[in-house]
């Protein structure tokens, strides 16, 4: 089983490894943007471990978020502003923000050659590199059902076969059974928690 530094190396980490590499442990719940996000979260409530929000989910999840991960750091300032203004962080402490490149609002920059192509997969990689030993995906179905904030008729374009190949490759070479999913195609690929 690959440890955090091994995963960093396998994904083609460049430069100095991020300071938080391997600093955490236990379970982490990854909140994606899938239409079924809230149903998935309801299935695991109350959650006792860390919460890792992906993209918009960090702006709308009303409970504590430990980490916030994105491949779209240009949106972080707006998402963080929304979260702060809605007082979702009662402690006044914002989550640590992780991205694939440096940008405004990014606390930890993971410079990788291969990050998987989707923010949900990137978040799973980051969770394991941070040291979490059990990762549960909520709202990361990678199907065509749309986002949790979309109207019912809207769909996403996540059925590209290359996306499935990236997830299956991560399952077979990096995850080692530590990443599971509550719904969609990722549940088929990774199994249920």
C-alpha positions in Angstrom: 0.0 0.0 0.0 1.3 3.4 -1.0 1.9 6.0 1.7 1.5 9.8 1.2 5.0 10.4 -0.1 4.7 7.4 -2.4 1.5 8.7 -3.9 3.0 12.2 -4.3 5.9 10.5 -6.3 3.6 8.2 -8.3 1.4 11.2 -9.4 4.5 13.0 -10.5 4.9 15.5 -7.7 7.2 18.4 -8.7 9.2 20.6 -6.5 9.2 20.3 -2.7 6.4 18.1 -1.3 3.6 20.2 0.4 4.2 20.7 4.1 1.0 18.9 5.1 2.0 15.7 3.3 1.1 12.8 5.6 0.1 15.0 8.6 -3.5 13.8 9.1 -5.1 10.5 9.8 -8.4 8.7 10.2 -11.4 9.1 8.0 -12.3 11.8 5.6 -15.6 12.5 3.8 -15.2 14.1 0.4 -18.2 16.3 -0.7 -18.5 16.6 -4.5 -21.0 18.5 -6.6 -23.2 15.6 -7.8 -27.0 15.9 -7.7 -27.2 13.3 -5.0 -24.8 15.1 -2.6 -27.3 15.8 0.2 -28.8 12.3 0.0 -25.3 10.8 0.3 -24.4 13.0 3.2 -27.6 12.1 5.0 -26.6 8.4 4.8 -23.4 9.0 6.8 -24.6 11.6 9.3 -23.3 12.3 11.9 -19.8 12.2 10.4 -17.0 12.0 13.0 -14.0 12.5 10.7 -12.6 15.3 8.5 -14.7 16.9 5.8 -13.1 17.7 2.4 -15.3 19.9 0.2 -14.8 20.0 -3.6 -15.6 23.2 -5.5 -19.1 24.7 -4.9 -19.8 22.2 -2.1 -17.5 24.1 0.2 -19.6 27.3 -0.3 -22.9 25.5 0.5 -22.1 22.9 3.1 -23.2 24.5 6.4 -21.1 22.5 8.8 -17.4 22.5 9.5 -15.1 21.8 6.5 -11.4 20.8 7.2 -10.1 21.1 3.6 -11.4 22.5 0.4 -10.1 21.1 -2.9 -10.4 22.3 -6.4 -9.0 22.2 -9.9 -10.6 25.6 -10.5 -8.8 28.0 -8.0 -10.0 31.1 -9.9 -13.4 30.5 -8.2 -12.0 30.2 -4.7 -12.3 33.8 -3.7 -16.0 33.9 -4.5 -16.7 30.6 -2.9 -14.8 31.6 0.3 -16.6 35.0 0.4 -20.0 33.2 0.1 -19.1 30.7 2.9 -17.8 33.5 5.2 -20.9 35.8 4.6 -23.2 32.9 5.4 -21.4 32.3 8.7 -20.9 28.6 7.9 -17.6 28.6 9.8 -18.8 29.6 13.3 -15.2 29.3 14.6 -14.1 32.0 12.1 -11.6 29.5 10.7 -11.8 28.8 7.0 -10.8 25.4 5.7 -7.3 24.9 4.2 -7.7 25.4 0.4 -5.9 23.0 -1.9 -5.5 23.3 -5.7 -3.4 22.0 -8.5 -1.9 25.4 -9.1 -1.1 28.5 -7.1 -3.8 31.2 -7.1 -5.5 33.7 -4.8 -7.0 31.8 -1.8 -4.9 28.7 -2.3 -3.2 27.6 0.9 -1.6 24.4 -0.4 -0.5 24.0 -4.0 -0.2 20.3 -5.2 2.0 20.5 -8.3 1.4 17.1 -9.9 2.0 15.8 -13.4 -1.2 13.6 -13.1 -4.1 14.7 -10.9 -6.9 12.7 -12.6 -8.8 15.2 -14.6 -11.7 15.7 -12.3 -11.9 17.7 -9.0 -13.4 14.7 -7.2 -10.5 12.4 -8.1 -8.0 15.1 -7.3 -9.7 15.4 -3.9 -9.4 11.7 -3.3 -5.7 11.8 -4.2 -5.2 14.9 -1.9 -7.0 13.1 1.0 -4.6 10.1 0.8 -1.6 12.4 0.4 -2.7 14.3 3.5 -2.6 10.9 5.3 -6.3 10.0 5.7 -6.6 6.2 5.7 -10.3 5.9 4.8 -12.0 8.2 2.3 -15.7 8.2 1.6 -17.0 10.0 -1.5 -20.4 11.7 -1.2 -21.9 13.5 -4.3 -19.1 12.2 -6.6 -21.1 9.9 -8.8 -19.4 10.7 -12.1 -22.6 10.0 -14.0 -24.7 12.3 -16.1 -27.2 13.4 -13.5 -26.2 17.0 -13.0 -25.0 19.0 -10.0 -26.9 19.5 -6.7 -27.6 23.1 -7.7 -28.8 22.4 -11.2 -32.5 22.3 -12.3 -33.9 18.7 -12.7 -33.5 18.6 -16.4 -29.8 19.7 -16.5 -27.2 17.1 -17.1 -23.4 17.0 -16.9 -20.9 15.4 -19.3 -19.1 12.9 -17.1 -19.6 9.7 -19.1 -16.5 10.1 -21.2 -14.7 6.8 -21.1 -11.4 8.4 -20.3 -12.8 9.6 -17.0 -13.6 6.1 -16.0 -10.2 4.9 -17.0 -8.6 7.5 -14.7 -10.7 6.4 -11.8 -10.1 2.7 -12.4 -6.4 3.3 -12.7 -6.4 5.2 -9.4 -8.4 2.3 -7.8 -5.9 -0.2 -9.1 -2.6 1.6 -8.4 -3.2 4.1 -5.6 -6.4 3.6 -3.6 -5.8 0.1 -2.3 -9.4 -0.2 -1.0 -9.1 3.0 1.1 -11.5 5.1 -1.1 -15.2 4.1 -1.4 -18.2 5.9 -2.8 -21.8 6.3 -1.8 -23.3 6.6 -5.3 -23.1 6.5 -9.1 -20.4 5.1 -11.2 -17.7 5.7 -8.6 -19.6 3.3 -6.3 -19.5 0.7 -9.1 -15.8 1.2 -9.6 -14.8 1.5 -5.9 -17.4 -0.2 -3.9 -19.6 1.1 -1.0 -18.1 2.2 2.4 
